[in-house]
Amino acid sequence: MGEGMKEGGAGERSRQLFQEAGRYFPGGVNSPVRAFRAVGGEPFFVARAGGSRITDVDGRTYIDYVGSWGPMILGHAHPRVVAAIQQAAEAGTSYGAPTERETRLAQLVQAAFPGMERMRFVSSGTEACMSALRVARGFTRRDAIVKFEGGYHGHADSLLVKAGSGGMTFGLPDSLGVPADVARHTLTLPYNDPEAVRAAFAARAGEIAAVIVEPVAGNMGVVPPAPGFLAGLREITRRHGALLIFDEVITGFRVAWGGAQELFGITPDLTCLGKIVGGGLPVGAYGGRADIMEQVAPLGGIYQAGTLSGNPLAMAAGIETLTLLQAPGVYAELETKGKRLGEGLAEAAALCRIPAQVNRVGSLLTAFFTGSPVRDYATAKTADARRYGVFFGAMLERGVSLAPSQFEAAFVSLAHTTEDLDATIAAAREAMTVAATS
């Protein structure tokens, strides 16, 4: 372990900053997973990042696979994205009025997602999902929604919900502060189980406004859709007059130029996108069929607004990012790099005889510490989170930053080199040895 380091990787300056932050923020952080409670130790504080690397305030540099939780697909601080942000900032950082950049970015988004005939830019993925659900309810004049166990669509009240017995009864809040009267309109069902969805629609005929789903689950770790699952959701929702919402906050522009809907050939009614649309800046988007979206104010009676929606800095960063992602061979390169890392992690676990499953879709992957295939939330929870914590700490000691939770994804960027991947795999072999003896 490096000088001045302790469990979890925090150096002396990071420890001081974490202690000071605790006087201002709950748990010392502005988002819970950053606190490292799932893996032990204390978080390192970031000083700067560039390309595939991130450097903490104690001067230690890591190969980074968090990537701001996915949007840094070009790598950190890409020179052309930084230049676009600087140029935009010189003309002002926010206007509360329309700009040409909003339309230019929308053209790029629609080229990749033709099903987004009309769209709105917002300031986060949470806001995109919350707004899409409001639109679905307003359009269908129904209140109930279906989500899936292990799926996270932001922290809006109606989405922080667990299902009741059998998934057929009223939902129960999964957080204090969520009114039971709000939660009761949310049904939570097993991921990759279209029969459960059919049963729910049969039990709640005419009540369900929408099904919202991560087409590739990324918030219980990476879990690909089973063959026929997404097509089943499309058929069920269409037959019952409900809307299908794809939450592509993680997968949009990540698993393919046109996201998971391009990869699997399924067009939803509404799509939600996240920070990748703005080059990692605070931004999101939602959109879909014109007849649905034209019910949004000022054309219709469904209200949604935001002073920072279409922020010029985010629009500039997004235009540059999506333009760069159109270059030939980008997604083939990401597939090759993701495959190399996934196979390397699986081989490292096998060498140490550690039960592990590596789930991967393109440059998005999770190594689950379990001997059972992971296809839904229940099987994801069989993973050994304690062992992952040991592995995480050992990787951090060896200069590799992974997500501080067993149930999150690793993100490979275009900035990761073959040397980065080889160094990561070498570190994983050593870290697996540590985890095997823990």
C-alpha positions as CSV (number, residue, x, y, z in Angstrom):
1,M,0.0,0.0,0.0
2,G,1.4,3.4,-1.0
3,E,2.8,5.8,1.6
4,G,0.1,7.8,3.4
5,M,-2.6,5.4,2.1
6,K,-5.0,3.3,4.1
7,E,-7.8,0.9,3.4
8,G,-10.0,2.2,0.5
9,G,-7.2,4.2,-1.0
10,A,-7.6,7.6,0.8
11,G,-4.4,9.5,1.3
12,E,-3.8,12.0,4.1
13,R,-5.1,15.0,2.2
14,S,-8.2,13.1,1.1
15,R,-8.8,12.0,4.6
16,Q,-8.6,15.6,5.8
17,L,-11.0,16.8,3.1
18,F,-13.4,14.0,3.8
19,Q,-13.5,14.9,7.5
20,E,-14.1,18.5,6.6
21,A,-16.8,17.7,4.1
22,G,-18.7,15.8,6.8
23,R,-19.4,19.1,8.5
24,Y,-21.4,20.2,5.4
25,F,-22.7,17.2,3.5
26,P,-24.6,14.1,4.8
27,G,-22.0,11.4,5.0
28,G,-19.4,13.8,3.7
29,V,-20.6,13.5,0.1
30,N,-23.1,14.8,-2.4
31,S,-24.1,11.4,-3.7
32,P,-24.3,8.3,-1.5
33,V,-22.1,5.8,-3.5
34,R,-19.1,8.2,-3.3
35,A,-18.8,7.6,0.4
36,F,-17.2,4.1,-0.2
37,R,-19.5,2.5,2.4
38,A,-20.1,-0.5,0.2
39,V,-16.4,-1.3,-0.2
40,G,-14.9,0.0,3.1
41,G,-12.4,2.7,3.7
42,E,-12.7,6.4,2.8
43,P,-12.9,8.0,-0.7
44,F,-10.1,9.7,-2.4
45,F,-10.8,13.3,-3.5
46,V,-10.1,14.2,-7.1
47,A,-7.7,17.0,-8.2
48,R,-7.8,16.6,-12.0
49,A,-8.4,14.1,-14.8
50,G,-7.3,13.7,-18.4
51,G,-7.8,10.9,-20.9
52,S,-8.1,7.5,-19.1
53,R,-6.5,8.8,-15.9
54,I,-7.8,10.5,-12.8
55,T,-5.5,12.0,-10.1
56,D,-6.3,12.6,-6.5
57,V,-5.3,15.4,-4.1
58,D,-2.5,13.3,-2.7
59,G,-0.9,13.1,-6.2
60,R,-1.8,9.5,-6.9
61,T,-3.0,8.7,-10.5
62,Y,-5.4,5.9,-11.4
63,I,-6.6,4.3,-14.6
64,D,-10.3,5.3,-14.3
65,Y,-13.2,3.0,-15.2
66,V,-15.9,5.1,-13.5
67,G,-15.8,7.9,-16.1
68,S,-18.3,10.1,-14.2
69,W,-20.5,7.0,-14.2
70,G,-20.4,6.6,-17.9
71,P,-20.6,9.8,-19.9
72,M,-16.8,10.3,-20.4
73,I,-16.8,8.0,-23.4
74,L,-14.1,10.1,-25.1
75,G,-12.0,10.1,-21.9
76,H,-11.6,13.0,-19.4
77,A,-11.0,16.5,-20.6
78,H,-11.0,15.8,-24.3
79,P,-9.2,18.8,-25.9
80,R,-12.0,19.5,-28.4
81,V,-14.7,19.3,-25.8
82,V,-12.8,21.6,-23.4
83,A,-12.3,24.1,-26.2
84,A,-16.0,24.1,-27.1
85,I,-16.9,24.7,-23.4
86,Q,-14.4,27.5,-23.1
87,Q,-15.7,29.2,-26.3
88,A,-19.3,28.9,-25.1
89,A,-18.5,30.3,-21.6
90,E,-16.9,33.4,-23.1
91,A,-20.3,34.3,-24.5
92,G,-22.1,33.7,-21.2
93,T,-22.9,30.7,-19.2
94,S,-26.8,30.8,-19.1
95,Y,-29.4,32.9,-20.7
96,G,-32.8,31.5,-19.9
97,A,-33.6,32.0,-23.7
98,P,-33.3,29.8,-26.8
99,T,-30.0,29.3,-28.6
100,E,-29.0,27.8,-31.9
101,R,-26.9,25.2,-30.2
102,E,-30.0,23.5,-28.8
103,T,-31.3,22.8,-32.2
104,R,-27.9,21.7,-33.5
105,L,-27.6,19.2,-30.7
106,A,-31.2,18.0,-31.1
107,Q,-30.4,17.2,-34.8
108,L,-27.5,15.0,-33.7
109,V,-29.6,13.2,-31.1
110,Q,-32.5,12.6,-33.6
111,A,-30.0,11.3,-36.2
112,A,-29.0,8.6,-33.7
113,F,-32.5,8.1,-32.2
114,P,-35.0,8.7,-34.9
115,G,-37.9,7.6,-32.6
116,M,-37.3,10.9,-30.7
117,E,-39.4,12.9,-33.1
118,R,-39.7,15.7,-30.5
119,M,-37.5,16.1,-27.4
120,R,-36.7,18.3,-24.5
121,F,-33.3,18.9,-22.9
122,V,-33.3,18.9,-19.1
123,S,-30.5,19.0,-16.5
124,S,-30.2,15.4,-15.4
125,G,-31.2,11.8,-16.1
126,T,-33.4,11.9,-13.0
127,E,-35.3,14.9,-14.5
128,A,-35.6,13.2,-17.9
129,C,-37.1,10.0,-16.4
130,M,-39.4,12.0,-14.1
131,S,-40.6,14.1,-17.0
132,A,-41.1,11.1,-19.3
133,L,-43.3,9.4,-16.7
134,R,-45.4,12.6,-16.3
135,V,-45.9,12.8,-20.0
136,A,-46.9,9.1,-20.2
137,R,-49.5,9.6,-17.4
138,G,-50.8,12.7,-19.0
139,F,-51.0,11.2,-22.5
140,T,-52.7,8.0,-21.4
141,R,-54.8,9.5,-18.6
142,R,-53.6,6.6,-16.4
143,D,-51.7,6.6,-13.1
144,A,-49.9,3.3,-12.6
145,I,-46.4,2.6,-13.9
146,V,-44.3,-0.6,-14.1
147,K,-40.6,-0.7,-13.3
148,F,-38.2,-3.6,-12.6
149,E,-36.3,-4.8,-9.6
150,G,-32.8,-3.4,-9.6
151,G,-33.6,-0.7,-12.1
152,Y,-32.7,2.8,-11.0
153,H,-34.3,5.7,-12.9
154,G,-33.3,8.6,-10.6
155,H,-34.6,9.6,-7.2
156,A,-38.1,10.9,-8.1
157,D,-40.6,9.8,-5.6
158,S,-42.6,7.4,-7.8
159,L,-39.4,5.5,-8.7
160,L,-38.0,4.9,-5.2
161,V,-40.4,2.0,-4.8
162,K,-40.4,-1.7,-4.0
163,A,-43.2,-4.0,-5.0
164,G,-45.6,-5.6,-2.6
165,S,-46.2,-9.4,-2.4
166,G,-45.9,-11.0,-5.8
167,G,-45.5,-7.7,-7.6
168,M,-49.2,-7.4,-8.0
169,T,-50.1,-5.3,-5.0
170,F,-49.5,-1.7,-4.3
171,G,-45.9,-0.6,-4.1
172,L,-44.1,0.3,-0.9
173,P,-41.7,3.3,-0.6
174,D,-38.0,2.4,-0.7
175,S,-37.0,5.7,1.0
176,L,-38.2,7.7,3.9
177,G,-40.0,10.8,2.6
178,V,-41.8,9.1,-0.2
179,P,-45.6,9.2,0.4
180,A,-47.3,5.9,0.3
181,D,-50.0,7.4,-1.8
182,V,-47.4,8.1,-4.5
183,A,-45.7,4.7,-4.2
184,R,-48.9,2.8,-4.5
185,H,-49.1,3.7,-8.2
186,T,-45.8,1.9,-9.0
187,L,-45.5,-1.9,-9.7
188,T,-42.0,-3.4,-9.4
189,L,-41.5,-6.7,-11.4
190,P,-38.6,-9.0,-12.0
191,Y,-36.3,-8.0,-14.8
192,N,-36.1,-10.3,-17.8
193,D,-39.5,-11.8,-16.9
194,P,-42.1,-10.9,-19.6
195,E,-44.7,-13.3,-18.1
196,A,-44.7,-11.2,-14.9
197,V,-45.4,-8.2,-17.0
198,R,-48.3,-9.9,-18.8
199,A,-49.7,-10.9,-15.5
200,A,-49.5,-7.4,-14.1
201,F,-51.3,-6.0,-17.1
202,A,-54.0,-8.6,-16.7
203,A,-54.4,-7.8,-13.0
204,R,-54.4,-4.0,-13.6
205,A,-56.2,-3.8,-16.9
206,G,-56.6,-0.2,-18.1
207,E,-54.6,1.3,-15.2
208,I,-51.0,1.1,-16.4
209,A,-49.7,4.2,-18.2
210,A,-46.2,3.0,-19.0
211,V,-43.4,0.5,-18.5
212,I,-40.0,2.1,-17.8
213,V,-36.9,-0.1,-18.3
214,E,-33.2,0.1,-18.7
215,P,-32.9,-1.9,-21.9
216,V,-29.5,-3.1,-20.6
217,A,-29.7,-2.9,-16.8
218,G,-26.8,-1.0,-15.4
219,N,-27.7,-0.2,-11.8
220,M,-27.7,-3.7,-10.4
221,G,-24.5,-4.2,-12.3
222,V,-24.6,-4.9,-16.0
223,V,-27.4,-7.3,-16.9
224,P,-28.3,-7.8,-20.6
225,P,-31.9,-8.3,-21.7
226,A,-32.8,-12.0,-22.2
227,P,-33.7,-12.9,-25.8
228,G,-37.3,-11.7,-26.4
229,F,-37.6,-9.6,-23.3
230,L,-37.6,-6.2,-24.9
231,A,-39.7,-7.4,-27.8
232,G,-42.1,-8.8,-25.3
233,L,-42.4,-5.4,-23.5
234,R,-43.0,-3.7,-26.9
235,E,-45.8,-6.1,-27.8
236,I,-47.5,-6.0,-24.3
237,T,-47.5,-2.2,-24.0
238,R,-48.7,-1.7,-27.5
239,R,-51.5,-4.2,-27.0
240,H,-52.7,-2.6,-23.8
241,G,-52.4,1.0,-24.9
242,A,-49.5,1.8,-22.5
243,L,-46.3,3.5,-23.4
244,L,-42.8,1.8,-23.4
245,I,-40.1,4.1,-22.0
246,F,-36.4,3.2,-22.5
247,D,-34.2,4.7,-19.9
248,E,-31.0,5.0,-21.9
249,V,-29.2,7.3,-19.5
250,I,-26.4,4.7,-19.3
251,T,-26.7,3.0,-22.7
252,G,-27.5,5.9,-25.0
253,F,-24.5,6.6,-27.2
254,R,-22.6,4.0,-25.1
255,V,-23.5,0.6,-26.4
256,A,-24.1,1.9,-29.9
257,W,-24.5,5.2,-31.7
258,G,-28.3,4.8,-31.4
259,G,-28.2,3.2,-28.0
260,A,-29.7,-0.1,-27.0
261,Q,-32.7,0.5,-29.2
262,E,-30.5,0.4,-32.2
263,L,-28.5,-2.6,-30.9
264,F,-31.7,-4.7,-30.2
265,G,-34.0,-3.3,-32.9
266,I,-36.8,-2.1,-30.6
267,T,-38.2,1.4,-30.8
268,P,-39.9,2.6,-27.6
269,D,-42.5,5.4,-27.4
270,L,-40.3,7.6,-25.2
271,T,-36.5,7.6,-24.6
272,C,-34.5,9.1,-21.7
273,L,-30.9,10.1,-22.2
274,G,-28.3,11.4,-19.7
275,K,-25.0,13.2,-19.3
276,I,-23.3,11.6,-22.3
277,V,-25.5,13.9,-24.5
278,G,-23.7,16.9,-23.0
279,G,-20.1,15.5,-22.9
280,G,-20.5,14.8,-19.2
281,L,-21.9,18.2,-18.2
282,P,-25.2,18.3,-16.2
283,V,-27.7,17.5,-18.9
284,G,-30.4,15.0,-19.8
285,A,-33.0,14.6,-22.5
286,Y,-36.3,12.9,-23.1
287,G,-38.4,12.6,-26.2
288,G,-40.4,10.3,-28.4
289,R,-43.4,10.2,-30.8
290,A,-44.5,13.6,-32.0
291,D,-48.1,13.0,-31.0
292,I,-47.1,12.3,-27.4
293,M,-44.5,15.0,-27.0
294,E,-46.8,17.7,-28.5
295,Q,-49.0,17.3,-25.3
296,V,-46.1,19.0,-23.4
297,A,-46.5,22.8,-22.7
298,P,-46.7,25.2,-24.4
299,L,-48.6,23.0,-27.0
300,G,-50.4,20.8,-24.5
301,G,-51.4,20.5,-20.9
302,I,-48.5,18.5,-19.5
303,Y,-46.2,21.0,-17.7
304,Q,-42.4,20.7,-17.6
305,A,-39.9,23.6,-17.5
306,G,-36.3,24.4,-16.4
307,T,-34.2,27.5,-16.3
308,L,-31.0,25.6,-17.2
309,S,-32.6,23.3,-19.8
310,G,-30.5,23.6,-23.0
311,N,-27.7,25.3,-21.0
312,P,-25.2,26.6,-23.6
313,L,-22.1,25.0,-22.0
314,A,-23.7,21.6,-22.1
315,M,-25.0,22.1,-25.6
316,A,-21.6,23.0,-26.8
317,A,-19.9,20.0,-25.1
318,G,-22.7,17.7,-26.4
319,I,-22.3,18.9,-30.0
320,E,-18.6,18.2,-30.0
321,T,-18.9,14.9,-28.2
322,L,-21.6,13.5,-30.5
323,T,-19.8,14.7,-33.6
324,L,-16.6,12.9,-32.5
325,L,-18.6,9.7,-31.8
326,Q,-19.7,9.7,-35.5
327,A,-16.2,8.9,-36.6
328,P,-15.8,5.6,-38.4
329,G,-14.8,2.6,-36.3
330,V,-15.6,4.2,-32.9
331,Y,-18.0,1.5,-31.7
332,A,-15.9,-1.3,-33.1
333,E,-13.0,0.1,-31.1
334,L,-15.1,0.3,-27.9
335,E,-16.3,-3.3,-28.5
336,T,-12.8,-4.6,-28.9
337,K,-11.6,-2.8,-25.8
338,G,-14.5,-3.9,-23.7
339,K,-14.1,-7.5,-24.8
340,R,-10.4,-7.4,-23.9
341,L,-11.1,-6.1,-20.4
342,G,-14.0,-8.5,-19.8
343,E,-12.1,-11.5,-20.9
344,G,-9.1,-10.4,-18.8
345,L,-11.1,-10.1,-15.7
346,A,-12.8,-13.5,-16.2
347,E,-9.4,-15.1,-16.7
348,A,-8.0,-13.5,-13.6
349,A,-10.8,-14.8,-11.5
350,A,-10.5,-18.3,-13.0
351,L,-6.7,-18.4,-12.3
352,C,-7.5,-17.7,-8.6
353,R,-10.5,-20.1,-8.7
354,I,-12.8,-17.3,-7.6
355,P,-16.5,-17.9,-8.8
356,A,-17.2,-14.9,-11.0
357,Q,-19.5,-13.9,-13.9
358,V,-18.5,-11.1,-16.2
359,N,-21.6,-9.5,-17.9
360,R,-20.7,-7.2,-20.7
361,V,-22.5,-5.3,-23.5
362,G,-19.9,-3.3,-25.6
363,S,-17.8,-1.1,-23.4
364,L,-20.1,-1.6,-20.4
365,L,-19.4,-4.4,-18.0
366,T,-19.5,-5.8,-14.4
367,A,-17.6,-8.6,-12.8
368,F,-20.0,-10.3,-10.3
369,F,-18.4,-12.4,-7.6
370,T,-20.8,-15.3,-7.9
371,G,-20.9,-18.7,-9.4
372,S,-24.4,-18.3,-10.8
373,P,-25.3,-16.6,-14.1
374,V,-26.7,-13.1,-13.4
375,R,-29.9,-12.3,-15.3
376,D,-32.0,-10.3,-12.8
377,Y,-31.9,-8.6,-9.4
378,A,-32.3,-11.7,-7.4
379,T,-29.3,-13.4,-9.1
380,A,-27.2,-10.2,-8.9
381,K,-27.7,-10.2,-5.1
382,T,-26.0,-13.6,-4.9
383,A,-22.7,-11.9,-5.6
384,D,-20.2,-11.6,-2.7
385,A,-20.1,-7.9,-2.1
386,R,-17.6,-8.3,0.7
387,R,-15.1,-10.0,-1.6
388,Y,-15.7,-7.4,-4.2
389,G,-14.8,-4.8,-1.6
390,V,-11.5,-6.5,-1.0
391,F,-10.9,-6.7,-4.8
392,F,-11.8,-3.0,-5.2
393,G,-9.3,-1.9,-2.5
394,A,-6.6,-4.1,-4.0
395,M,-7.2,-2.6,-7.4
396,L,-7.1,0.9,-6.0
397,E,-3.7,0.1,-4.4
398,R,-2.5,-1.0,-7.8
399,G,-3.6,2.2,-9.5
400,V,-7.0,1.2,-10.9
401,S,-10.2,3.0,-10.0
402,L,-13.4,0.9,-10.3
403,A,-16.9,1.7,-9.1
404,P,-17.1,1.6,-5.3
405,S,-19.9,-1.0,-5.4
406,Q,-20.4,-4.5,-6.6
407,F,-23.6,-3.5,-8.2
408,E,-22.4,-0.9,-10.6
409,A,-20.7,-0.9,-14.1
410,A,-17.2,-0.4,-15.3
411,F,-17.0,1.9,-18.3
412,V,-14.3,1.7,-21.0
413,S,-13.5,4.9,-22.9
414,L,-11.9,5.6,-26.3
415,A,-9.0,7.1,-24.3
416,H,-8.1,3.7,-22.7
417,T,-5.1,2.3,-24.5
418,T,-4.0,-1.3,-25.0
419,E,-1.3,-0.5,-22.3
420,D,-4.0,0.7,-19.9
421,L,-6.1,-2.5,-20.4
422,D,-3.0,-4.8,-20.1
423,A,-2.0,-3.0,-16.9
424,T,-5.5,-3.3,-15.5
425,I,-5.6,-7.0,-16.3
426,A,-2.2,-7.5,-14.6
427,A,-3.5,-5.6,-11.6
428,A,-6.6,-7.8,-11.5
429,R,-4.6,-11.0,-11.4
430,E,-2.9,-9.7,-8.3
431,A,-6.1,-8.3,-6.8
432,M,-7.9,-11.5,-7.4
433,T,-5.2,-13.3,-5.4
434,V,-5.8,-11.0,-2.5
435,A,-9.6,-11.5,-2.8
436,A,-9.2,-15.3,-2.9
437,T,-7.4,-15.3,0.4
438,S,-9.7,-12.9,2.2
